[in-house]
């Protein structure tokens, strides 16, 4: 029997998705799908490896599908393999002897495809036209274009330092030393590191900016390279040395998406309930691994047992000051929690999220204000001042994390309507079903 009552019109309509309202605490076990960040890194490394690989329990979503399409366009063989997991098939990746060009790659909304595939186009033979969804062409690419040119890649971007652009691939990239300002996205560093073993002389990469966001994602890239036999030296935190050499073909199991679990764990806090995420790794380079500490600071009781992480809401949410430099992708969820805190909250270290799928800072503030809330933009963050909220439209802005933040707010505020819950398909197509399963009080997988 459910502990929760739904708004009567909780399904999709032409006017949007009415976020379900929680009348009682949520109590559920939620199995989230695989990590997008890990899936797309492993797809790239498998495509460049010296032998076939199998990705076990990968994410199947818009972003991972875009990566599969991009690598397939370059001549890589990627086939689904039956598995007994409800998350879908595994993937068998057969590297191409030589990457081929004379093709078009559409990155859609996927930042990982833009930044990870761009270096691969220089390794291909022939022209590759790289573009994206119209509402994603604004995403920063200038640092990657400059770096690839310095490494010897022929790129025609019509002088815009942005997508779309054409790469005239010659089958190899010289490599060597290059400096880059990756302040706008750690994906610039990861994209270059992933391809670097295939450069003629490897890569000596130096970050020159004052700050580097989301360092755990770079650690993830370095760990993934090590798993395939490439040791990356780090003379200091902003410098990487990658030797030229082969990448091993290996079978790799993808961890659950810990950041994708954030809205479900948030539901425990905002409803005073309990949510358990099975398969939570003991150690992970995912930024979402920091959630356990952050939720505890906000007022949850957090525990790990039997490979699962459980968050228990205590009925109180604390106003806090959080530096999210290492985990900026958690901002929308933490913002939604903070709207119900007992004091103001400041989230900082997140100025670069203005260049994500949308300007996340502006979108979050505008959405909360539309519901009667109070939030203020800072140079490098947001300050949230809790206020009574009313129903209204929560605009997703084509951004999966903005959409899920609206679902968290809707647990406590009647009449919240998310205009495009379909945006969650970018990384979690099954989000509405998982959310519904959680609200029914049972296990959802």
PyMOL commands that set and color helices and strands:
alter all, ss='L'
color gray80, all
select helices_A, chain A and resi 36-48+62-73+111-123+134-136+142-150+187-196+215-227+262-271+287-298+328-338+351-355+360-370+400-410+421-426+431-439
alter helices_A, ss='H'
color red, helices_A
select strands_A, chain A and resi 12-13+16-18+27-30+53-56+77-81+90-94+103-106+125-131+154-156+165-170+176-180+203-207+232-236+239-242+252-253+274-278+301-305+308-312+321-323+345-348+374-378+381-385+392-394+416-418+443-444
alter strands_A, ss='S'
color yellow, strands_A
deselect
rebuild
show_as cartoon
